[in-house]
Amino acid sequence: MHKQKLKTKNRRRSVKAFAKTSQFKSKSNLFTTIKRLSPNWQACLLLAAVIVMGWGYAAVAQAPATAPAGPTTAELKVAIDTLWVAIAAFLVFFMNAGFCMLETGFCRQKNAVNVLAKNLIVFALSTVAFWAIGFGLMFGDGNDFIGLNGFFLSGVDNSPATGDAYKGVFSALSWTGVPLAAKFLFQLVFAGTAATIVSGAVAERIKFADFLIFSVLLVGIAYPITGHWIWGAGWLADMGFWDFAGSTVVHSVGGWAALMGAAFLGPRIGKYQDKQVVALPGHNMSIATLGCLILWLGWFGFNPGSVMAADPNAITHIALTTNMAGAVGGIAATFTAWLYLGKPDLSMIINGILAGLVGITASCAYVNIGSSVVIGLIAGIIVVFSVPFFDKLGIDDPVGATSVHLVCGVWGTLAVGLFSVGPGGYPWLVDLAGKPVGPHGLFFGGGFGTLIPQIVGILAVGGITVLISSIFWLALKATLGIRVTRQEELEGLDIGEHGMEAYSGFVTEASTDGFSQGYSSGEIPKGSDLPNTL
């Protein structure tokens, strides 16, 4: 045992001795290598060592005594809320692509460029009009009927301060803790949606210039005035009118304006013959379906984004009620059309989904999942009957915008007064002080206290929008004329208004059933009277 310990000690000493010897040899080799260098290289190495030591000293000398403080919890909340509002605004903006596809697909081939051009330019015009005057009229401080401050996004504002801490001219938006730019961006995409609704109802016969002028007037004047009554802390809000994401503020306003435009324009040539409604089918149901799916996606920014805060419980609940209503609306429209029309019409399925989404928009934050199913179910049914109803009135709406946005917007607004769970029913139904707020529906023990203001709001907003829109349309009709000539309408607005075609290289030939069929330049059928070359 003693010999084993001695052997262990000897090994340790040997290892230490070897390490020291190795270090000595390494140092000796290093010094030997340096000595072999030329005087110039030795001077360079010395200078490099001095520089490295100097930088190290400077870094230590400049280092702060304590690490810089990170962002506070309040600052992080503002950042996250702003990010969510921006993402939601981007989703709503992308709905413009959905409207482009939907309306173009529902219209005839010869008018595709015109529909696309209207949907594209309308948001650009809406941006300028809403920035210059619309946002101030809608959210600027003023009176119960109109905003009088904040034009061109100017005026005092200390956003993202909220409640009593807010000091500025946009007090109506002091409940959301995001910068003013985020508030404006989100409201802007809503305003653009209202104008886009009109495009589909007046398609295939309106002059391009007149539509542009009307869009500016709608977004700059008509839409903000009624919006101020509800979202701008106006008289309807004081009465107890509730519209979370815009069944009335956006969809019904756009629907009323579209209805008056379609009425003053009159029906398309060939739509009504011998007191019969003649179908004028859209040319591309594929892109119409794509448009529906894009709009469905955009609604996840439209409704949950209206929380204007990254509240996980509120956002997910609203997304679920929104999706459920849209899904059930599509199912209801499918089977209703199957029974009523004899076939599961694709255009009705599309409009049924959109009807459910419009119907839930006002109440998505106030109702439970079961109620959203009922709301979507009823919306999907009524849209199927609404489309032929307007046809019987002689109102020619190529895409069914009035049925989807106006009729289902009214239904969605009434649903608030019927199905809302009541103040404090969900954690987000509280004010900034934590006091329970929110509508209380008739079917959930609230009586008529919420339903009556909803009815008053529907009538008031509808009445003023019809009045202002009629003035705009009649003024345009008396000055510029709002409808293209008969020859331009027959030839197609793509050529008459824009001098180009959406499908260059394709020609159309009337078939025996009265509809048109498209052929590419290399696929002209045998026996056709068309020339062999194009």
Secondary structure, 3 states (H helix, E strand, C coil): CHHHHHHHHHHHHHHHHHHHHHHHHHHHHHHHHHHHCCHHHHHHHHHHHHHHHHHHHHHHHHCCCCCCCCCCHHHHHHHHHHHHHHHHHHHHHHHHHHHHHHHHHHCCHHHHHHHHHHHHHHHHHHHHHHHHHHHHHHHCCECCCCECCCHHHCCCCCCCCCHHHCCCCCHHHCCCCCCHHHHHHHHHHHHHHHHHHHHHHCCCCECHHHHHHHHHHHHHHHHHHHHHHHCCCCHHHHHCCCCCCCHHHHHHHHHHHHHHHHHHHCCCCCCEECCEECCCCCCCHHHHHHHHHHHHHHHHHHCHHHHCCCCHHHHHHHHHHHHHHHHHHHHHHHHHHHHHHCCCCHHHHHHHHHHHHHHHHCCCCCCCHHHHHHHHHHHHHHHHHHHHHHHHCCCCCCCCHHHHHHHHHHHHHHHHHHHCECCCCCCCCECCCCCECCCECHHHCCCCCCHHHHHHHHHHHHHHHHHHHHHHHHHHHHHCCCECCHHHHHHCHHHHHHCCCCCCCEEEEECCCCCEEEEECCCCCCCCCCCCCC
